[in-house]
Amino acid sequence: MNQNQHSDVQSDAGLNTSPAFDAVCNALHEIVSEGIDVHRCLASKALGRIGTSNSVPTLITALLDEDEDVRSDAAEALHLLGDPQACDQLFENLLGDPCTEVKLAAIRTLAKLQDRRVIPSLRRLVAGRDEEIIWDEAEFYASGWDDWVDVQIAAVKALAELGVAEAVPDIVSALQDENSQDMAEVAFRALARMGPDGIDALAGYLELNDVRLRRRAASVLATIEGNGAPEAFAKALIDPSEEVRLAALKARSGCDPRDPALAGSLSDADPGVRAEAALLIGRFHSETLYRLLDDLSPKVRTASILAFAGVEEFDLQEQLIDRLLLVLDSSAAEVAAAAASTLSAIAPDAAFEQLITQFGDAQRSAKVRRAALRGLTAKGGKQVVQSLVDTINDDNRQIRLETMTALAKLAGGDGQGSDIARTALLDALGGAHDPEELEVDEMAAVDSADAETEPDGDESEHSEDAVETIATSTLDSILSDAPGVGSAAGLPEAGVELTDNDMERLALARSVVGKKKIAISQDVVRHQDIRRYAARVLGDLSGDDLASALADALELEDRDTRLAAADSLARIGARTGQLSQDISQKLLDGLSSEDRDLKVLLVRALAACDDEQATQRLRELLGNSDSFVRSEAVKALCRRQIVGTEIHELLQDPDPAVRMSAAEAIAQSGEKGTIPRLVDFALSFEGYHGRQTARLLRNLDATQASATFLRILDDPEQKRVWSVVIGALEELNQKQTEVWQH
């Protein structure tokens, strides 16, 4: 191949190819032609992904391979390449190849290439098993699965792609066949692409009594412009079933929410349809939307209020605001919450005082308070911050957490009150909301009293005395509470001796004190909850004082707070790139914990500590017995750009995640000898990391890596790893726009 031809291949491949590219393609061609079946399959796939037209002749020949898997992979590769040269042989395979996967790939490719000679065969396939086509009868009797079912779907899609209006009656007949599969979704989408005839067929389904079919037809008609579709779709908007009307509304609003035909949905008889219409198209019909504020349905009123947040201009803006302010005091939580949300969007200043009031009212619905909180957070300012600070200790957990999230957002900005918000969160972490000692004693006393006076379920029935009354000698004595049962059951008067198994089960019954209960949700102690969440949201901020406070929190008794603090320090370190030596020491002290989760987070944070002691400790952790800790230590050293022989050795670690972390670190280091080392790693562990490693190599030097892998293909002694090599070459040379799905 001359240089100009090579340039054409490069353009065809869609990537900046390497000088080894020609050799890679040639090697794969040879494997497809002469390799063992497994390698032929892999090489065919690789050629399809690499995407050069020079591979088409080789793949066409592979369509005649004795192995059906090779033929199937070659057909899929030709579909990716989409070259007309393959049409003749693909058509032959459709008719004469018994393999279903080959037929399916042939149908898709021929339709993609607009080869119209396949149309008669496709129409016959829609109707049933075409006798002119060869099928794998043995597979049908072996598995019980009729492969024509899959082929029929593919044929319908192909006819749509080819735009064969003459096939509309064939598809309609297939849909009407009571013994056929349910392919309405596929068939309706196909009919939509077949011009006026297809539209007429779809419109006909709107006249049926089957709501499911009417709904599907309406959803498809809603997406079509012209060819009579709008007229047919208009019938769907007045269908007797609200399901059909709603489906039509949703589908059409997704395509053109300004379509005038949808306006009638705002006056639909069903409140669910009216509410959905208000949300989907109400912003384009502000006057009608305003009238819906008086709708009898709370759901419609709520939707209308929310929709006004998207209205750009409205002549009655002042009247709207006044109405929403009145609604904000409504006892209906959903409607009031909607009013708070919309007021926050369109009139935050006018509604400010009421939003403050609603948010601070502990008796108000949490929905209303949360909506008000979102508006206040968007506005910001010192008064807002102070209101949030006063609510950190709220009884409602959701309000507490969203309040602290809002404070973190405001603390990270430069608006008024940011310092107050920051200080409040630091105080919360420091225990400002912990109960006083007297409160703690009172809480403990209440818990103790509850434990004494409220037995668990039917405990009295299983008390120690009750257990002692269970007989252990005969079944008759167990049934003593029901006289006559033994004789009625035909049991001997002397009773029945219990076996050792019976005795063991009765012994187990003694240990059952009461019914076992599983808590629906974990009990949360308020002051601990505040500390934990403060530790979490502080990770979104920066500052030495803040990092120091989080480091101090690592010594608290509460595990969740320690975990949150460690995670926040790790996030701060990743964002700022550096944590002080004092903090480094506290992180190192925390590593003595046996808590694996905490240790992993601490190691992650140590990546931002550049002192020698931290570096030495990270190196030591590479030998830790816990694979999660080892992996995190590798990543931490990599971020510190410390990649030495100790990390190279981890390429042989027993844990796959540790090995891959080491490979990624080595790749990022870019040190001399990286390519050969990673190639060897790709082949190790039976190629477990082959493709992942090839992606790393592609970003380093695809040319050198490809050449190295090609040398392995030239060595028959290494044939056992050729499968890995073929996959790696594919990753190194495929189109950059392709994403391999694993």
C-alpha positions in Angstrom: 0.0 0.0 0.0 1.4 3.4 -1.0 1.4 6.4 1.2 -1.6 8.0 -0.4 -3.6 4.9 0.0 -2.5 4.7 3.7 -3.8 8.3 4.1 -7.1 7.3 2.7 -7.4 4.5 5.2 -6.5 6.8 8.0 -9.4 9.1 7.0 -11.7 6.2 6.6 -10.8 5.0 10.1 -11.7 8.3 11.6 -8.6 8.5 13.9 -5.0 9.5 13.9 -3.6 6.2 13.0 -0.1 4.9 13.7 2.5 3.7 11.2 1.7 0.2 12.6 -2.0 0.6 11.4 -1.5 -1.2 8.1 0.3 -4.1 9.8 -2.5 -4.4 12.3 -5.1 -4.6 9.6 -3.1 -7.1 7.6 -2.5 -9.3 10.7 -6.2 -9.3 11.4 -7.1 -10.1 7.8 -4.8 -13.1 8.0 -6.3 -14.3 11.2 -9.9 -14.0 9.8 -8.7 -16.1 6.8 -6.6 -18.7 8.5 -6.9 -18.5 12.3 -8.8 -20.8 14.7 -12.5 -20.1 15.1 -12.2 -18.1 18.4 -9.5 -15.9 16.8 -11.5 -15.5 13.6 -14.5 -14.2 15.6 -12.4 -11.7 17.5 -10.6 -10.5 14.5 -13.8 -10.0 12.6 -15.2 -7.9 15.4 -12.0 -5.9 15.6 -12.0 -5.1 11.9 -15.6 -3.8 12.2 -14.6 -1.6 15.0 -11.4 -0.4 13.4 -13.5 0.6 10.4 -11.5 0.5 7.2 -13.0 -0.2 3.8 -10.0 -2.4 3.0 -11.4 -5.0 5.4 -14.6 -5.5 3.5 -13.4 -8.2 1.1 -11.9 -10.2 3.9 -15.2 -9.9 5.9 -17.3 -10.8 2.8 -15.3 -14.0 2.5 -15.9 -14.7 6.2 -19.6 -14.7 5.5 -19.0 -18.2 4.0 -17.0 -19.4 7.0 -17.9 -22.9 8.3 -18.4 -21.5 11.8 -21.7 -19.7 12.3 -20.3 -17.5 15.0 -17.6 -16.3 12.6 -20.3 -15.6 10.0 -22.4 -13.7 12.6 -19.5 -11.5 13.7 -18.4 -10.8 10.2 -22.0 -9.8 9.3 -22.1 -7.4 12.3 -18.7 -6.0 11.3 -20.0 -5.3 7.7 -23.1 -3.6 9.2 -20.7 -1.2 11.1 -18.7 -0.6 7.9 -21.8 -0.1 5.7 -20.0 -0.8 2.4 -22.2 -1.6 -0.6 -19.6 -4.2 -1.7 -21.1 -6.5 0.8 -24.7 -6.4 -0.4 -24.6 -9.4 -2.8 -23.2 -11.8 -0.3 -25.4 -10.5 2.6 -28.4 -11.1 0.4 -27.3 -14.6 -0.3 -26.7 -15.2 3.5 -30.2 -13.9 4.2 -31.7 -16.5 2.0 -29.3 -19.4 2.5 -27.7 -19.1 5.9 -29.6 -20.9 8.7 -28.0 -18.8 11.4 -30.5 -16.3 12.8 -27.9 -13.7 13.9 -26.5 -13.7 10.3 -30.0 -13.1 8.9 -30.6 -10.2 11.3 -27.3 -8.5 10.6 -28.0 -9.0 6.8 -31.4 -7.4 7.1 -30.1 -4.4 9.0 -27.2 -3.8 6.7 -29.2 -4.2 3.4 -31.8 -1.7 4.8 -29.1 0.7 5.9 -27.6 0.5 2.4 -31.1 0.9 0.8 -30.7 -2.3 -1.2 -34.3 -2.6 -2.5 -34.0 -6.1 -4.0 -34.5 -7.4 -0.5 -38.1 -5.9 -0.2 -40.0 -8.9 -1.5 -38.3 -11.2 0.9 -38.9 -8.8 3.8 -42.6 -8.6 3.0 -42.9 -12.4 3.0 -40.9 -12.6 6.3 -43.5 -10.2 7.9 -46.2 -12.7 7.0 -44.4 -15.8 8.2 -41.6 -18.2 7.6 -40.7 -17.8 3.9 -40.2 -21.2 2.3 -37.6 -19.8 0.0 -35.4 -19.0 3.0 -33.4 -21.7 4.9 -34.0 -21.9 8.6 -32.3 -23.8 11.4 -35.0 -26.3 12.2 -32.8 -28.3 14.5 -32.3 -25.2 16.7 -36.1 -24.7 16.9 -36.7 -28.3 18.1 -33.8 -28.1 20.5 -34.6 -24.8 22.2 -38.3 -24.3 21.4 -37.7 -20.8 20.3 -38.9 -19.7 16.9 -36.2 -17.5 15.4 -38.7 -16.1 12.9 -40.1 -14.0 15.7 -36.9 -12.0 15.8 -36.6 -11.9 12.0 -40.1 -10.6 11.7 -39.4 -7.6 13.9 -36.2 -6.9 12.0 -38.1 -7.1 8.7 -40.7 -4.6 9.8 -38.0 -2.2 10.9 -36.1 -2.7 7.6 -39.3 -2.0 5.5 -39.7 1.2 7.4 -36.1 2.3 6.8 -36.6 1.5 3.1 -39.9 3.4 3.1 -41.9 0.7 1.5 -45.5 2.0 1.5 -46.7 -1.2 -0.3 -45.8 -3.2 2.8 -48.4 -1.3 5.0 -51.1 -4.0 4.5 -48.6 -6.7 5.3 -47.8 -5.1 8.7 -51.4 -4.5 9.5 -52.3 -8.1 8.7 -49.5 -9.3 11.0 -50.8 -7.1 13.8 -54.3 -8.5 13.3 -53.1 -12.1 13.6 -54.3 -13.4 16.9 -51.5 -16.0 17.1 -48.7 -13.5 16.4 -46.4 -11.8 18.8 -47.2 -8.4 20.3 -45.2 -6.0 18.1 -47.5 -3.0 18.1 -44.8 -0.6 19.4 -42.4 -1.6 16.6 -45.1 -1.8 13.9 -46.6 1.6 14.8 -43.3 3.3 14.6 -42.6 1.6 11.3 -46.0 2.7 9.9 -45.2 6.2 10.8 -42.3 6.2 8.4 -44.3 4.8 5.4 -46.0 8.0 4.2 -49.7 8.6 3.9 -50.6 4.9 3.7 -48.9 4.3 7.0 -50.6 7.3 8.6 -54.0 6.1 7.4 -53.3 2.7 8.9 -52.3 4.3 12.3 -55.4 6.5 12.2 -57.5 3.4 11.8 -56.3 2.1 15.2 -57.9 5.2 16.9 -61.3 3.7 15.9 -60.8 0.4 17.8 -62.2 -0.5 21.2 -58.8 -1.5 22.5 -57.5 1.4 24.7 -54.0 0.1 24.7 -53.7 0.2 20.9 -55.4 3.6 20.7 -52.9 5.0 23.2 -49.9 3.6 21.3 -51.2 4.9 18.0 -51.9 8.3 19.4 -48.4 8.5 20.9 -46.8 7.7 17.5 -49.2 10.0 15.5 -48.2 12.9 17.8 -44.6 12.7 16.5 -45.4 13.0 12.8 -45.6 16.2 10.8 -47.8 16.3 7.6 -49.2 13.4 5.5 -52.5 13.8 7.3 -51.1 13.0 10.7 -52.2 16.2 12.4 -55.8 15.6 11.4 -55.7 12.0 12.7 -53.9 13.1 15.9 -56.8 15.6 16.6 -59.1 12.6 17.1 -56.8 11.3 19.8 -57.1 14.6 21.8 -60.8 14.0 22.1 -60.7 10.3 22.6 -63.2 8.9 25.2 -60.3 7.5 27.3 -58.3 9.9 29.4 -55.4 7.5 29.0 -55.3 8.1 25.3 -55.8 11.9 25.6 -53.0 12.1 28.2 -50.6 9.9 26.1 -51.3 12.1 23.0 -50.7 15.3 25.1 -47.4 14.1 26.5 -46.1 12.8 23.2 -47.0 15.9 21.2 -45.8 18.4 23.8 -42.4 16.7 23.7 -42.2 17.5 20.0 -44.0 20.9 19.8 -45.4 22.3 23.0 -46.6 25.4 21.1 -48.9 23.3 18.9 -52.3 25.2 19.0 -54.1 21.8 18.9 -53.0 21.1 22.4 -54.7 24.2 23.9 -58.0 22.2 24.4 -56.2 19.9 26.9 -56.2 22.8 29.4 -60.0 22.5 29.5 -60.1 18.7 29.4 -62.9 17.0 31.5 -60.3 15.0 33.4 -58.4 16.9 36.1 -55.3 14.7 35.6 -55.2 15.7 31.9 -55.8 19.4 32.8 -53.0 19.3 35.4 -50.5 17.7 33.0 -51.5 20.2 30.3 -50.8 23.1 32.7 -47.3 21.8 33.4 -46.5 20.9 29.8 -48.0 23.7 27.8 -49.5 26.2 30.3 -46.6 28.7 29.9 -47.7 29.4 26.3 -51.4 30.0 27.4 -51.0 32.4 30.3 -54.6 33.7 30.3 -56.1 30.1 30.4 -53.5 29.2 33.0 -54.7 32.2 35.1 -58.3 30.9 35.0 -57.1 27.5 36.1 -56.1 29.0 39.4 -59.8 28.8 40.3 -60.1 25.1 39.2 -62.0 22.9 41.6 -59.2 20.3 41.6 -56.2 21.1 44.0 -54.0 19.1 41.6 -54.9 21.4 38.7 -54.4 24.6 40.8 -51.0 23.3 42.0 -49.9 22.5 38.4 -51.1 25.9 37.2 -49.2 27.8 39.9 -46.0 25.9 39.2 -46.4 26.5 35.4 -46.4 30.3 36.0 -42.8 30.0 37.0 -42.1 29.5 33.2 -44.3 32.3 31.9 -42.0 35.0 30.5 -44.6 37.9 30.2 -48.0 38.2 31.7 -50.2 41.3 31.7 -51.8 40.6 35.1 -48.4 40.0 36.9 -49.3 42.1 39.9 -52.7 40.4 40.4 -51.0 37.0 40.0 -48.5 37.9 42.7 -51.2 39.1 45.1 -53.2 35.8 44.5 -50.1 33.7 45.1 -49.4 35.6 48.3 -52.9 34.7 49.5 -52.5 31.1 48.4 -49.2 30.9 50.3 -51.2 31.1 53.6 -53.6 28.3 52.4 -53.9 25.3 54.5 -53.5 23.0 51.5 -49.9 22.0 51.6 -49.4 21.1 48.0 -50.9 24.3 46.7 -49.1 26.5 49.2 -45.8 24.8 48.4 -46.4 25.5 44.7 -47.1 29.1 45.5 -43.9 29.4 47.5 -41.9 27.9 44.7 -43.3 30.1 42.0 -43.1 33.3 44.1 -39.4 32.5 44.7 -39.0 32.4 40.9 -41.0 35.4 39.7 -41.2 37.8 42.7 -38.6 36.9 45.4 -38.6 40.5 46.7 -42.3 40.9 47.0 -42.7 37.6 48.7 -39.6 37.8 50.9 -41.2 38.5 54.3 -43.9 35.8 53.8 -41.3 33.3 52.7 -39.3 34.0 55.8 -42.4 33.6 57.9 -43.5 30.4 56.2 -40.0 28.9 56.5 -39.7 29.7 60.2 -43.2 28.4 61.1 -42.5 25.0 62.7 -46.3 24.2 62.5 -46.3 24.6 58.7 -46.1 21.7 56.3 -42.6 20.6 55.5 -43.4 20.9 51.8 -44.3 24.6 52.2 -41.2 25.2 54.3 -38.9 23.5 51.9 -40.3 25.4 48.9 -39.8 28.6 50.8 -36.2 27.6 51.8 -35.3 27.1 48.1 -36.5 30.6 47.3 -34.7 32.1 50.2 -31.5 30.4 49.4 -31.6 31.7 45.8 -32.1 35.3 47.2 -29.5 35.1 49.9 -28.5 37.9 52.2 -27.9 38.4 55.9 -31.5 38.1 57.0 -31.9 34.8 55.1 -28.7 33.4 56.6 -29.8 34.3 60.1 -33.2 32.7 59.5 -31.4 29.5 58.4 -29.1 29.5 61.4 -32.1 29.7 63.7 -33.5 26.6 62.0 -30.5 24.2 62.2 -32.0 22.6 65.3 -35.5 22.1 63.8 -37.6 19.1 64.8 -38.0 18.1 61.2 -35.0 16.2 59.9 -35.5 17.0 56.3 -35.7 20.7 57.1 -32.5 20.5 59.2 -30.6 18.8 56.4 -31.8 21.1 53.6 -31.1 24.1 55.8 -27.5 23.1 56.4 -27.1 22.4 52.7 -28.4 25.9 52.0 -26.0 27.4 54.5 -23.1 25.6 52.9 -24.1 27.1 49.5 -24.4 30.6 51.0 -21.1 30.2 52.9 -19.3 29.4 49.7 -20.5 32.6 48.0 -19.4 36.2 48.5 -22.8 37.6 49.5 -23.8 39.2 52.8 -23.9 36.7 55.6 -21.5 34.2 54.1 -19.3 34.5 57.2 -22.2 33.9 59.5 -23.2 30.8 57.5 -19.7 29.5 57.7 -19.4 30.1 61.4 -22.8 28.4 62.0 -21.7 25.3 60.3 -18.4 25.2 62.2 -20.3 25.6 65.4 -22.7 22.8 64.5 -19.7 20.6 63.9 -18.2 21.7 67.2 -21.3 20.6 69.1 -23.2 23.9 69.6 -26.4 22.0 69.3 -25.6 19.1 71.6 -28.1 18.8 74.5 -27.1 19.9 78.0 -26.1 17.2 80.5 -29.4 17.5 82.3 -31.2 16.9 79.0 -29.1 13.9 78.4 -30.0 12.4 81.8 -33.7 13.1 81.2 -33.5 11.4 77.8 -31.8 8.4 79.4 -34.5 8.2 82.1 -37.3 8.3 79.6 -35.7 5.6 77.5 -35.3 3.4 80.6 -38.9 3.9 81.7 -40.1 3.1 78.2 -38.1 -0.1 78.2 -39.6 -1.2 81.6 -43.2 -0.3 80.9 -43.6 -1.3 77.2 -42.9 -5.0 76.6 -42.2 -6.0 73.0 -45.3 -7.4 71.3 -46.5 -10.7 72.8 -43.6 -11.0 75.3 -46.0 -12.0 78.1 -46.9 -15.1 76.2 -43.3 -16.1 76.0 -42.2 -15.3 79.5 -39.9 -17.6 81.4 -42.7 -19.1 83.4 -44.7 -19.7 80.2 -41.8 -21.5 78.6 -41.5 -23.8 81.6 -45.1 -25.0 81.0 -44.2 -26.4 77.6 -44.1 -30.2 77.9 -41.1 -32.1 76.8 -42.2 -35.7 77.2 -45.2 -36.4 75.0 -47.2 -34.7 72.2 -50.4 -35.3 74.2 -49.2 -33.0 77.0 -48.4 -30.3 74.5 -52.0 -30.5 73.3 -53.4 -30.5 76.9 -55.1 -27.2 76.3 -57.4 -28.9 73.8 -59.0 -32.0 75.5 -60.0 -34.7 73.1 -57.6 -33.7 70.4 -55.3 -36.6 71.0 -58.0 -39.2 70.8 -59.6 -37.5 67.8 -56.2 -37.8 66.0 -55.9 -41.5 66.9 -53.0 -41.0 69.2 -52.2 -43.7 71.8 -53.4 -43.0 75.4 -49.8 -43.4 76.7 -48.8 -40.5 74.5 -46.0 -40.2 72.0 -42.4 -39.9 73.0 -40.6 -36.9 71.5 -37.5 -37.5 69.4 -34.2 -35.8 69.9 -35.0 -33.4 67.1 -38.3 -32.6 68.7 -36.5 -31.8 72.0 -34.0 -29.6 70.2 -36.7 -27.6 68.6 -38.5 -27.1 71.9 -35.2 -25.9 73.4 -34.9 -23.4 70.7 -38.4 -22.2 71.4 -37.3 -21.4 75.0 -34.9 -18.8 73.6 -37.6 -16.9 71.7 -38.4 -14.0 74.0 -40.7 -12.1 71.7 -41.5 -11.2 68.1 -38.6 -10.0 66.1 -39.1 -6.6 64.5 -37.2 -4.8 61.8 -37.1 -1.0 62.0 -38.5 0.7 59.0 -36.0 3.6 59.4 -33.0 4.1 61.6 -33.6 6.3 64.7 -31.6 9.5 64.5 -30.5 11.4 67.5 -30.9 15.1 66.6 -27.7 16.6 67.9 -25.6 13.7 66.3 -27.5 14.2 63.1 -26.6 17.9 63.0 -22.9 17.2 63.7 -22.7 14.5 61.0 -24.3 16.6 58.3 -22.3 19.6 59.2 -19.2 17.5 58.8 -20.5 16.4 55.4 -21.5 19.8 53.9 -18.3 21.5 55.1 -16.4 19.5 52.6 -17.9 21.8 49.9 -16.0 24.7 51.4 -12.4 25.6 51.9 -10.1 27.2 54.5 -7.5 26.2 57.0 -9.9 26.8 60.0 -12.5 24.6 58.4 -10.1 21.8 57.6 -8.7 22.0 61.1 -12.1 21.6 62.6 -12.8 18.6 60.5 -9.5 17.1 61.5 -10.5 17.6 65.2 -13.8 15.8 64.4 -11.8 12.7 63.6 -11.4 12.1 67.3 -15.1 12.1 68.1 -16.8 9.0 69.4 -19.6 9.0 66.8 -18.5 6.8 63.8 -20.7 8.5 61.2 -19.3 12.0 62.1 -15.8 10.7 61.8 -16.5 9.2 58.4 -18.2 12.4 57.2 -15.2 14.5 58.4 -12.7 12.2 56.7 -14.6 12.3 53.5 -14.8 16.1 53.6 -11.1 16.4 54.2 -10.5 14.1 51.2 -12.7 16.3 49.0 -11.0 19.5 50.3 -7.6 18.0 49.7 -8.6 17.0 46.1 -9.9 20.4 45.4 -7.1 22.5 47.0 -4.2 20.1 46.4 -2.8 20.6 49.9 -3.5 20.0 53.6 -1.3 21.3 56.4 1.1 19.2 58.3 -1.0 19.4 61.5 -3.9 17.9 59.6 -1.6 15.3 58.1 -0.6 14.2 61.6 -4.2 13.8 62.7 -5.0 11.8 59.6 -2.0 9.6 60.3 -3.2 9.1 63.9 -6.6 8.0 62.7 -5.1 5.3 60.6 -4.7 3.2 63.8 -8.4 2.6 63.6 -9.7 -0.8 62.6 -12.6 0.7 60.7 -11.8 -0.1 57.0 -14.2 2.6 55.7 -12.6 5.3 57.8 -9.1 4.2 56.9 -9.9 4.3 53.1 -11.1 7.9 53.5 -8.1 8.9 55.5 -5.7 7.5 52.9 -7.6 9.4 50.2 -7.1 12.6 52.2 -3.4 11.9 52.7 -2.9 12.4 49.0 -3.0 16.1 49.7 -0.3 15.9 52.4 3.2 16.4 51.1 5.2 15.8 54.2 7.7 12.9 54.4 5.9 11.1 57.2 2.7 10.9 55.1 4.6 9.6 52.1 6.3 6.9 54.2 3.0 5.8 55.7 1.4 5.6 52.3 4.2 3.4 51.1 3.7 1.1 54.1 0.0 0.8 53.3 0.8 -0.7 49.9 1.3 -3.9 51.9 -1.9 -3.6 53.9 -4.0 -6.7 54.2 -7.1 -4.9 53.0 -7.3 -4.5 49.2 -9.4 -1.3 49.4 -6.7 0.3 51.5 -3.9 -0.8 49.1 -5.8 0.5 46.1 -6.4 3.9 47.7 -2.8 4.1 48.8 -1.7 3.6 45.2 -4.0 6.3 44.0 -2.8 8.7 46.7 0.8 8.2 45.8 0.0 8.6 42.1 -1.6 11.9 42.8 1.6 12.8 44.7 3.5 11.7 41.5 5.3 9.1 43.5 5.3 5.9 41.4 8.2 3.6 42.2 9.1 -0.1 42.2 6.7 -0.7 45.1 3.8 0.2 42.8 5.2 -1.8 39.9 5.1 -4.9 42.1 1.4 -4.4 42.7 0.8 -5.3 39.1 0.9 -8.9 40.5 -1.4 -8.2 43.4 -4.1 -10.8 44.1 -6.8 -8.2 43.9 -7.9 -7.0 40.4 -8.8 -3.5 41.6 -5.3 -3.0 43.2 -3.7 -4.3 40.0 -5.6 -1.9 37.8 -4.9 1.1 40.2 -1.2 0.3 39.9 -1.5 0.1 36.1 -3.2 3.5 35.9 -0.6 5.0 38.2 2.2 3.6 36.0 0.5 4.9 32.9 0.2 8.4 34.4 3.8 8.4 35.4 5.0 8.2 31.8 8.4 6.9 32.9 10.7 5.0 30.7 9.7 1.4 30.1 6.0 2.0 30.7 4.8 0.6 27.4 6.5 -2.9 27.7 5.6 -3.1 31.3 1.9 -2.4 30.6 1.9 -4.8 27.6 3.1 -7.6 29.8 0.5 -6.7 32.4 -2.3 -6.8 29.7 -1.3 -10.4 29.0 -1.1 -11.5 32.6 -3.9 -13.0 34.6 -5.3 -14.6 31.4 -5.9 -11.2 29.9 -8.3 -10.0 32.6 -7.2 -6.4 32.2 -6.3 -6.6 28.5 -8.8 -4.1 27.1 -8.6 -1.7 30.0 -4.8 -1.6 29.7 -5.0 -1.1 26.0 -7.0 2.0 26.6 -4.3 3.3 28.8 -1.7 2.5 26.2 -3.8 4.2 23.5 -3.4 7.5 25.4 0.4 6.9 25.8 1.7 5.7 22.5 -0.6 3.6 20.3 2.1 3.1 17.7 4.6 1.5 20.0 2.0 -0.5 21.8 0.5 -1.9 18.6 4.0 -2.8 17.3 4.7 -4.6 20.6 1.4 -6.6 20.4 2.1 -7.4 16.7 5.3 -9.1 17.6 3.4 -11.4 19.9 1.1 -12.3 17.0 4.2 -13.3 15.0 5.2 -15.8 17.7 3.3 -19.1 17.4 4.6 -20.1 20.9 2.3 -17.3 22.4 -0.9 -18.3 20.6 -2.6 -18.9 24.0 -2.6 -15.1 24.5 -3.6 -14.1 21.0 -7.2 -13.5 22.0 -6.0 -10.9 24.4 -3.7 -9.3 21.8 -6.5 -9.1 19.2 -8.8 -7.3 21.7 -5.9 -4.9 22.6 -5.2 -4.1 19.0 -8.9 -3.3 18.5 -8.9 -0.9 21.4 -5.7 0.7 20.2 -6.8 1.3 16.6 -10.6 1.6 16.6 -12.4 4.8 15.7 -12.2 7.4 18.4 -16.0 7.9 18.0 -16.7 4.3 18.9 -17.3 3.2 22.5 -16.9 -0.5 23.1 -19.7 -1.8 25.3 -18.6 -4.4 27.8 
